[in-house]
Amino acid sequence: MKVLLHSCLLGLLALPSCNKPQPDTLSYQVISVRPHDGDAYTQGLQMLENHRLFESTGKYGESTIRELDAVTGKILRKRPLAKNVFGEGLTIIDKEMWVLSWKENTAYVFELDTFKPMRNFAYQGEGWGLTNDGQQLIMSDGSSSLKFINPKDFNVIKTLEVKDGTKSVKHLNELEWIDGQIFANVYLTDQVARISPQDGQVTGWLDLAGLRNQLTEPNRAEVLNGIAYDKSSGHLMVTGKYWPQMFEIKISSGRK
């Protein structure tokens, strides 16, 4: 009887992993194509509810924070970062703009409406992507881990390992919080992962390879990078490093 109970218990413990659902295969429809600065090495992108669009760009000596016209792509204002800083991901919380640096171990906070520097925070490791859930910052560092961070002191609250089933998903880059899930560009691919913030499992994959074929020529477009969520429409604005266009897309999901 003990052996039977033990076997049943092992079966019950194994059941959740056996029945773990496969990620959705997400599809998209291009709603509009909009101009984008083809000289911008896009690192972060975020749209506020009033359609104000903000971007951070990288490269030493070229890194900036910007506000863009969401329709025309025109740069409304920008502020350069220090020449020895390689700008990375961006997010906005409580009217403050947070910007990471790649290898400078520093997060910078700017006043949203003036771009006036407010304070800095030190951290260990590289900075890549940044988003927030309204209370916590969520940061990627190019690995398969996401860090949830207290914006008051930049202390790490928890670390989440991102997996597709049992396989770790590495090179997580630019991030966006959308309806309770995390969307992440996977660096050097045209793939976007939709991630559960509860257990780190990938709940969907979005393949945006087809957008590259719609870029105007000539261009020096590099990797897809940049996701901004428009809450009013439910659409996404996506672009890439040195892409001369931004794409407004509508996402739909279907089971594999």
Secondary structure, DSSP 8 states (H G I E B T S, - for coil): -HHHHHHHHHHHHHHHHHT----EEEEEEEEEEEE--TT--EEEEEE-TT--EEEEE-STTT-EEEEE-TTT--EEEEEE--TT--EEEEEEETTEEEEEESSS-EEEEEETTT--EEEEEE-SS----EEE-SSSEEEE-SSSEEEEE-TTT--EEEEEE-EETTEE---EEEEEEETTEEEEEETTSSEEEEE-TTT-BEEEEEE-HHHHTTS-SS----SEEEEEEETTTTEEEEEETT-SEEEEEEEEEE--
